[in-house]
Amino acid sequence: MKKATIALTIILSFFLGNNIGFSQNNFGCDAELSVEKNRSVKSVGEKGVFFTLILKNTSNAKKNYTLTSSKSQQLCKKSSNDSKSTYNNSELNVLFMLPSNLNSTTSDLNVTINANSSQKFYVKIEAPEGIPYKTWSCLAINAKSDSCSATGAETILSVYVPNPSEG
């Protein structure tokens, strides 16, 4: 009986200890990342395409966030009337910009947001030369606060690369 009680105590201590530790590691992950007007699907032209995103700090403390991009592991959204396009997930060039400084672009961005406030920023996506036409690329945009060990807030941008000669 004592062995069972000791084993149960050890198991409960382990699980309770991990939950407390896990909660502490996720403290500060209070963020919402959204695409303005839910326009997360666009075509990229010769001069690129812009997405307007909004990052909201939902915590009661000022936070510093790092914004990054990566290829999404999800399938891209595909227009139902374009049966010839593919889910290639081609490499695209991604740049971040703040409205206060449109001349400064960077492949990742650090931004500080006051408690319960939002920051608008732009993501410019360009198709490099030689990219296959009629393909989709899906990009994961991630916002992670310095005090967050989890993945942070994320949104997916779906970008179609049309054939420019087809107008």
Secondary structure, DSSP 4 states (H G I P E B T S, - for coil): -HHHHHHHHHHHHHHHHHHHHHHHHTTT--EEEEEGGG--EEE-BTTBEEEEEEEEE-SSS-EEEEEEEEE-SSPPP--TT-TT-B------EEEEEETTEEEEEESSEEEEE-TT-EEEEEEEEEPPTTPPSSEEEEEEEEEEETT--S--EEEEEEEEE--GGG-
